[in-house]
Amino acid sequence: MTKKNIGKDNFLNESIHDTFTNSNQEANGSAIVVGASLSGLMTGIALSRAGMNVTILERVGAKPRSGAVLQVDSGEIDRTKTAKVLRELASGGIRSAEAWASIQYRLRTEAQADPKIDLRYDTRVQTVNQDNDSAWVVTDKDETFHGDILIGADGHRSIVRRYVAPHKPNATFAGYLIWVAIVDENDIPKEHRPSLDAPKFSMPDGIGDFLLGSIIAGENGSHALGARRLGWAWYDNTQNDLLRRLGCVERNVVRHSLNALDIPEQTLVELAEKASVRWPQPWLDATLHSIKTRNLIGTPVSEYVPDTLVKGRIAIVGDAAHLPTPLTASGFNASLQDAATLAEYVVKGIQGAAAAKALSKYESRRLKDVRQIVQAGQSFSRSFGR
């Protein structure tokens, strides 16, 4: 496919694509990646960089999705060239907060331009299996995809994790949700728009809950006054009954997020009242505009501490493998390190029994670290989630 880039990202993406192309090894087997969110795309790109032919399968369509604001800095932890290039690609060269959608767009564009990656949307995986020679998935359309290795990057309700860790298949509800939204700066009054030298991150004091605010570039990449966006995330532990009543949470398992159109009107009224006594400007106007326009989503927080990351020639990465509270701001970095570490070991070869050995080395490198990442946020969840 032809690379499609816009604005300031064009030169950066082209140069990064050249770096990947020039770094690729000779064909070194094949991989199936289940899931095309951030971790799945980074894993697919990293495996292609390691010389593999990669098929990425995503259950939903290619329509752009919204998301929260993520921190994409902490580049000092990157040990390998692949990790460094993944970070440059995901961040657009900006070491600060970024909209999830912007990161996903850059990664997807790179994957679609890579001749070694076959990115397929609207492909829902039903079953996962393996034998001594390969691993495979079967989709809801009765299609079968084989690979030398199979990587689950299919999020907190991972099908692949059920195979890898059948004794511990589900992430558990942490006891609270996060309301998230991104607002155009032009949608709030001029007198409340932050100055150009205002802090890029804010954490206003709340009453029993709290909010994280971020000032990020506009959709066109501009940081000019009036062209930026305000991203906010409101941690709220008072909606658990609502989540259970609407089926978002069943017992201790999160089933789905609370989409804007499904939020009861009374809940929106109560949120607006709470915001009016909790948050200073510009976050008050940002939250009130999101509530008024129903431009927000309620995400029940799940956590997952893994016992294992690998079973034979099948492995899990990202939120499928380890799911910390967003408060740790570590999910993106952990997913990037998963992808880079995986590529580091498979590049040495995955023919025959070498596939399982390579994935075992990936697990040995990552398991202790990712367990600690999730556990670091659990003390907060145990107190706040109550």
C-alpha positions, 0 to 999 in steps of 0.5 A: 500500500502507499503510505498516507501521511499528513502535515508535520508527520510526513517527513518523520514517518517516511524516514522511520519507514526507511529505517525499518526497511533498511533494518529488516532481516531476511525472511525469518518465519511467520507470525499471527498477531491477534489484535490491532490496537497499539500493542498489536500494531507495535508487535507486528511492526517489531516482528516485521523488523525482525524479518518475519512475515506478519498477519495482524487480525482485528475483530473491529473495522478500520474506522478510526476510534477515539481514546484517552491521552497517553504518555509516550515519553520515558524513552530512556528505558529503550535498550534496542534500536527497535524500541527506539524506532517504535517510540519515535514512530508512535510519538511523532517525535514529541516526548509528551502526552499524545492522543491515543488516536494519533498514536494509533494512526501513525502505527497503522499507517506504518503497518499498512505500508509494510509489505511484510505485514498483512493487516486485516480488519473485521476478522474475529478470532474464535479459537486458538491452537497449536501443534509441534509445527505451527500455531493457528487461529480460526475466525468466525468466518471459518478462516484459518490462519497459521504461523510459526508463532502466534501473539495475543495482543487482544486486550483485557478480554483476550481470547489468546490469554484464555489459551495461554493461562486457562487457570487465570483467564480474566482481568478483574474489576478494580472497583472504579471507572474513569470518565475520559474525553478530549475537547477542542480548545475552541470549545471553551471560552477564551478567558479560560483557555490555558496560556502557552506556558501553562503546565502540560499536565494537571491534577486538580484537587478533588473531593473523594475522587480526582482528575488528570488533565493534559494539554495536547496538540490539535488534530493537525499537530498544532500547539498554537493557542486556540488550536490545541486540545484538552484531554481529561480523565476523571477517576470516579468510584461512585458508579459501580452500581450503575456499571453493574445495572447496565451490564458493563461489569458482571461479578468481578469482570468488565464486559464493556465500557459505558458509551456516551449514548448509554449514560443516563441523563440523571448521571450526566446531571450529577456529574455536571454538579460534581464538576462545578464544585470540584474542578478549576478552569480550564478543566471545569469548562472542558468537563462540562462541555463533554458532559453537555455534548455527550462527548465522553466515555466511562471506562471501568478499570480492570487489572491483571497480574500475569502468572505466565506469558507463554505457552509453547509457540503462543505468547501474549503482550500488552493489555492481554498480558498485563493490565495495570491501572491507568494511574501508573501511566505505564501501559504504553511503555510496557507494551512497547517493551513487550514488542521490542523484547519479542523481536529481540529474541525471534530475530535469532530464529524460530524454526522448529523447536526454536520458536518455543525457546525464543518465546520462553526467553521473552517471558523470562525477560518480561514476566517479573517486570510486568508483574511489578508494574501491575502490582505497583498500582494495586494499593491505590485500587484497593483503597480507591476502589472501595 
